[in-house]
Amino acid sequence: MSLLPTGQPLPYLRTPDAARLLGLSARTLEKHRCFGTGPAYRKLGGRVVYAVGDLQSWADQGHRQSTSDPGHGIVHPARRLDEQLSRGGPVRR
């Protein structure tokens, strides 16, 4: 991850760095962006950037204490939500 001259992390990350922060591949993050299942992003000119806080908020939706904990949100797989419905999978928002 790149740093500002002050040593602070950049407030926005490009797709490869954002994916690395989340432990995903850049391609998976791109799929999430296309299907609308991923973190919020911004378009600056032709560049896609992610705010570090948005990445953390999205990842926090998957926070669980145990396998029986339903949690308060869900991180969907990187595929279309209507495809999940046709497979009979749960779609919670």
TIRO-71835 format. One record per residue: x, y, z of N, C-alpha, C in turn. Coordinates in steps of 0.1 Angstrom, whole numbers, plus 5000, padded with zeros to 4 digits. Example, Ala and Ser with C-alpha at 12.3 -4.5 7.8 and 13.67 -1.06 7.14 Angstrom:
+------+------+------+------+------+------+------+------+------+
!  npx !  npy !  npz ! capx ! capy ! capz !  cpx !  cpy !  cpz !
+------+------+------+------+------+------+------+------+------+
! 5132 ! 4943 ! 5078 ! 5123 ! 4955 ! 5078 ! 5132 ! 4967 ! 5078 !
! 5128 ! 4978 ! 5071 ! 5137 ! 4989 ! 5071 ! 5129 ! 5000 ! 5079 !
+------+------+------+------+------+------+------+------+------+
//
This chain:
+------+------+------+------+------+------+------+------+------+
!  npx !  npy !  npz ! capx ! capy ! capz !  cpx !  cpy !  cpz !
+------+------+------+------+------+------+------+------+------+
! 5008 ! 4988 ! 5000 ! 5000 ! 5000 ! 5000 ! 5009 ! 5012 ! 5000 !
! 5006 ! 5022 ! 4993 ! 5014 ! 5034 ! 4992 ! 5011 ! 5044 ! 5004 !
! 5021 ! 5052 ! 5006 ! 5020 ! 5061 ! 5018 ! 5021 ! 5075 ! 5013 !
! 5015 ! 5085 ! 5020 ! 5017 ! 5099 ! 5017 ! 5031 ! 5103 ! 5022 !
! 5036 ! 5114 ! 5018 ! 5049 ! 5119 ! 5023 ! 5050 ! 5119 ! 5039 !
! 5038 ! 5121 ! 5045 ! 5038 ! 5122 ! 5060 ! 5039 ! 5108 ! 5066 !
! 5039 ! 5097 ! 5058 ! 5039 ! 5084 ! 5063 ! 5025 ! 5078 ! 5065 !
! 5015 ! 5086 ! 5063 ! 5001 ! 5081 ! 5065 ! 4997 ! 5074 ! 5052 !
! 4988 ! 5063 ! 5054 ! 4983 ! 5056 ! 5042 ! 4974 ! 5065 ! 5033 !
! 4974 ! 5063 ! 5020 ! 4966 ! 5070 ! 5011 ! 4951 ! 5068 ! 5015 !
! 4943 ! 5079 ! 5014 ! 4929 ! 5078 ! 5018 ! 4921 ! 5070 ! 5007 !
! 4926 ! 5069 ! 4995 ! 4920 ! 5062 ! 4984 ! 4930 ! 5051 ! 4978 !
! 4925 ! 5040 ! 4975 ! 4933 ! 5029 ! 4969 ! 4928 ! 5025 ! 4955 !
! 4937 ! 5022 ! 4946 ! 4933 ! 5017 ! 4933 ! 4929 ! 5002 ! 4935 !
! 4923 ! 4996 ! 4925 ! 4918 ! 4983 ! 4927 ! 4928 ! 4972 ! 4932 !
! 4940 ! 4972 ! 4926 ! 4949 ! 4962 ! 4931 ! 4953 ! 4963 ! 4946 !
! 4955 ! 4975 ! 4951 ! 4958 ! 4977 ! 4965 ! 4946 ! 4975 ! 4974 !
! 4934 ! 4979 ! 4969 ! 4922 ! 4976 ! 4977 ! 4919 ! 4961 ! 4978 !
! 4921 ! 4954 ! 4967 ! 4920 ! 4939 ! 4967 ! 4930 ! 4933 ! 4977 !
! 4942 ! 4938 ! 4977 ! 4952 ! 4932 ! 4985 ! 4949 ! 4935 ! 5000 !
! 4943 ! 4947 ! 5003 ! 4939 ! 4950 ! 5017 ! 4928 ! 4940 ! 5022 !
! 4919 ! 4937 ! 5013 ! 4908 ! 4928 ! 5016 ! 4912 ! 4913 ! 5015 !
! 4923 ! 4910 ! 5010 ! 4927 ! 4896 ! 5008 ! 4920 ! 4889 ! 4996 !
! 4916 ! 4897 ! 4986 ! 4909 ! 4892 ! 4974 ! 4918 ! 4895 ! 4962 !
! 4914 ! 4888 ! 4951 ! 4921 ! 4892 ! 4939 ! 4915 ! 4904 ! 4933 !
! 4923 ! 4911 ! 4925 ! 4917 ! 4923 ! 4918 ! 4906 ! 4920 ! 4910 !
! 4906 ! 4908 ! 4903 ! 4895 ! 4904 ! 4894 ! 4882 ! 4902 ! 4902 !
! 4883 ! 4896 ! 4914 ! 4871 ! 4894 ! 4923 ! 4865 ! 4907 ! 4927 !
! 4874 ! 4917 ! 4930 ! 4869 ! 4930 ! 4934 ! 4862 ! 4937 ! 4922 !
! 4868 ! 4935 ! 4910 ! 4861 ! 4940 ! 4897 ! 4848 ! 4934 ! 4895 !
! 4847 ! 4921 ! 4897 ! 4834 ! 4914 ! 4896 ! 4824 ! 4920 ! 4906 !
! 4828 ! 4921 ! 4918 ! 4819 ! 4927 ! 4928 ! 4814 ! 4941 ! 4924 !
! 4823 ! 4949 ! 4918 ! 4819 ! 4962 ! 4913 ! 4809 ! 4961 ! 4902 !
! 4810 ! 4952 ! 4893 ! 4801 ! 4950 ! 4882 ! 4787 ! 4945 ! 4886 !
! 4787 ! 4936 ! 4896 ! 4775 ! 4930 ! 4901 ! 4768 ! 4938 ! 4912 !
! 4775 ! 4949 ! 4916 ! 4769 ! 4957 ! 4927 ! 4769 ! 4951 ! 4941 !
! 4778 ! 4941 ! 4943 ! 4778 ! 4934 ! 4956 ! 4790 ! 4938 ! 4964 !
! 4798 ! 4947 ! 4959 ! 4811 ! 4950 ! 4966 ! 4810 ! 4964 ! 4973 !
! 4822 ! 4968 ! 4978 ! 4822 ! 4981 ! 4985 ! 4820 ! 4993 ! 4976 !
! 4816 ! 5004 ! 4982 ! 4814 ! 5016 ! 4974 ! 4827 ! 5020 ! 4968 !
! 4827 ! 5026 ! 4956 ! 4839 ! 5031 ! 4950 ! 4836 ! 5044 ! 4943 !
! 4846 ! 5051 ! 4939 ! 4845 ! 5064 ! 4932 ! 4852 ! 5063 ! 4919 !
! 4847 ! 5070 ! 4909 ! 4853 ! 5072 ! 4896 ! 4859 ! 5086 ! 4895 !
! 4872 ! 5086 ! 4894 ! 4879 ! 5099 ! 4893 ! 4885 ! 5099 ! 4879 !
! 4878 ! 5106 ! 4870 ! 4882 ! 5105 ! 4856 ! 4879 ! 5091 ! 4851 !
! 4889 ! 5084 ! 4846 ! 4887 ! 5070 ! 4842 ! 4892 ! 5061 ! 4853 !
! 4896 ! 5065 ! 4864 ! 4902 ! 5057 ! 4874 ! 4892 ! 5053 ! 4885 !
! 4892 ! 5041 ! 4889 ! 4883 ! 5036 ! 4900 ! 4892 ! 5036 ! 4913 !
! 4887 ! 5042 ! 4923 ! 4894 ! 5042 ! 4936 ! 4884 ! 5039 ! 4947 !
! 4889 ! 5033 ! 4958 ! 4881 ! 5029 ! 4970 ! 4886 ! 5037 ! 4982 !
! 4877 ! 5042 ! 4990 ! 4881 ! 5048 ! 5002 ! 4884 ! 5037 ! 5012 !
! 4894 ! 5038 ! 5020 ! 4898 ! 5028 ! 5030 ! 4886 ! 5025 ! 5039 !
! 4880 ! 5036 ! 5044 ! 4868 ! 5034 ! 5053 ! 4857 ! 5026 ! 5047 !
! 4854 ! 5028 ! 5033 ! 4844 ! 5021 ! 5027 ! 4847 ! 5006 ! 5026 !
! 4860 ! 5003 ! 5023 ! 4865 ! 4989 ! 5023 ! 4863 ! 4982 ! 5036 !
! 4866 ! 4989 ! 5047 ! 4865 ! 4984 ! 5061 ! 4850 ! 4982 ! 5064 !
! 4842 ! 4991 ! 5061 ! 4827 ! 4990 ! 5063 ! 4821 ! 4978 ! 5056 !
! 4825 ! 4976 ! 5044 ! 4820 ! 4965 ! 5036 ! 4825 ! 4952 ! 5042 !
! 4837 ! 4951 ! 5046 ! 4843 ! 4939 ! 5051 ! 4836 ! 4936 ! 5065 !
! 4833 ! 4947 ! 5073 ! 4827 ! 4945 ! 5086 ! 4813 ! 4939 ! 5085 !
! 4806 ! 4940 ! 5073 ! 4793 ! 4934 ! 5072 ! 4794 ! 4919 ! 5073 !
! 4805 ! 4913 ! 5071 ! 4807 ! 4899 ! 5073 ! 4812 ! 4894 ! 5086 !
! 4813 ! 4904 ! 5096 ! 4818 ! 4900 ! 5109 ! 4808 ! 4891 ! 5116 !
! 4814 ! 4880 ! 5122 ! 4806 ! 4870 ! 5129 ! 4815 ! 4866 ! 5142 !
! 4808 ! 4862 ! 5152 ! 4815 ! 4857 ! 5164 ! 4816 ! 4842 ! 5164 !
! 4806 ! 4835 ! 5157 ! 4806 ! 4820 ! 5156 ! 4799 ! 4816 ! 5144 !
! 4799 ! 4803 ! 5141 ! 4792 ! 4799 ! 5129 ! 4777 ! 4800 ! 5131 !
! 4772 ! 4801 ! 5143 ! 4758 ! 4802 ! 5145 ! 4753 ! 4817 ! 5146 !
! 4762 ! 4826 ! 5145 ! 4759 ! 4840 ! 5146 ! 4754 ! 4845 ! 5133 !
! 4741 ! 4850 ! 5132 ! 4736 ! 4854 ! 5119 ! 4742 ! 4868 ! 5115 !
! 4748 ! 4875 ! 5124 ! 4754 ! 4888 ! 5120 ! 4743 ! 4898 ! 5117 !
! 4748 ! 4910 ! 5113 ! 4739 ! 4921 ! 5110 ! 4739 ! 4925 ! 5095 !
! 4747 ! 4918 ! 5088 ! 4748 ! 4921 ! 5073 ! 4754 ! 4908 ! 5067 !
! 4755 ! 4910 ! 5054 ! 4761 ! 4898 ! 5046 ! 4770 ! 4904 ! 5035 !
! 4780 ! 4897 ! 5033 ! 4789 ! 4900 ! 5021 ! 4786 ! 4890 ! 5011 !
! 4779 ! 4894 ! 5000 ! 4775 ! 4885 ! 4989 ! 4787 ! 4880 ! 4981 !
! 4785 ! 4868 ! 4975 ! 4796 ! 4864 ! 4966 ! 4796 ! 4873 ! 4954 !
! 4807 ! 4872 ! 4946 ! 4809 ! 4881 ! 4934 ! 4801 ! 4875 ! 4923 !
! 4788 ! 4876 ! 4923 ! 4779 ! 4872 ! 4912 ! 4766 ! 4879 ! 4913 !
! 4759 ! 4879 ! 4903 ! 4746 ! 4887 ! 4902 ! 4737 ! 4882 ! 4913 !
! 4730 ! 4892 ! 4920 ! 4721 ! 4888 ! 4930 ! 4709 ! 4881 ! 4925 !
! 4704 ! 4884 ! 4913 ! 4692 ! 4876 ! 4908 ! 4696 ! 4862 ! 4904 !
! 4709 ! 4859 ! 4902 ! 4714 ! 4846 ! 4899 ! 4713 ! 4838 ! 4912 !
! 4716 ! 4844 ! 4923 ! 4715 ! 4838 ! 4936 ! 4701 ! 4834 ! 4939 !
! 4691 ! 4843 ! 4936 ! 4677 ! 4840 ! 4938 ! 4673 ! 4828 ! 4930 !
! 4677 ! 4827 ! 4918 ! 4673 ! 4815 ! 4909 ! 4679 ! 4802 ! 4914 !
! 4690 ! 4803 ! 4922 ! 4696 ! 4791 ! 4928 ! 4690 ! 4788 ! 4941 !
! 4681 ! 4796 ! 4946 ! 4675 ! 4794 ! 4959 ! 4683 ! 4798 ! 4970 !
! 4694 ! 4806 ! 4968 ! 4702 ! 4810 ! 4979 ! 4696 ! 4822 ! 4986 !
! 4700 ! 4824 ! 4998 ! 4695 ! 4836 ! 5006 ! 4701 ! 4849 ! 5000 !
! 4692 ! 4859 ! 5000 ! 4696 ! 4872 ! 4996 ! 4691 ! 4881 ! 5006 !
! 4700 ! 4885 ! 5016 ! 4697 ! 4894 ! 5026 ! 4704 ! 4907 ! 5024 !
! 4698 ! 4918 ! 5026 ! 4705 ! 4931 ! 5025 ! 4706 ! 4938 ! 5038 !
+------+------+------+------+------+------+------+------+------+
//
